[in-house]
Amino acid sequence: MKRDSRLSNVLHALLHMAEMDGPATSESLAQAMQTNPVVVRRLMAGLRYAGFVSSAKGHGGGWVLSCPLTDITLRDIHEALGAPTLLAVGNRVESPGCAVEQAVNEALSDAFEAAEQVLLTRLGEVTLAQLSAQFHERMVARGHAHKDFSHEHL
């Protein structure tokens, strides 16, 4: 089963956008995400609706962040993407007639729900500013010059 990588892709794109001095085109984001610009526009539409990005058309236009990275959690982005299923496992049959399978479904469903709640809670604790700070720490550790970049102004 193919994993849904939209959250990872969008986080990657948003962190690239945070490093840019101006708008990011769908084409440049598609290149960073290794996808098609149409896919980027679809993904960004949900983020625009949630108020995390805005766009301008025409020459010099593109996508920009609309709020500080400190105000956006990974859970916020997950929800802006339509809250896709987090777990790739599930019950064989949703409404079984077999008593054994009903017991199995109940146990698994409880475990899946508990795991999803833990994951959602964790996603709600991590901001884009924290991810950006980790990126900057990694760059400094690799010997790159540290860019003094305040996320308060985004």
PyMOL commands that set and color helices and strands:
alter all, ss='L'
color gray80, all
select helices_A, chain A and resi 6-19+26-33+37-50+69-71+74-80+99-125+128-141+151-153
alter helices_A, ss='H'
color red, helices_A
select strands_A, chain A and resi 53-56+62-65
alter strands_A, ss='S'
color yellow, strands_A
deselect
rebuild
show_as cartoon
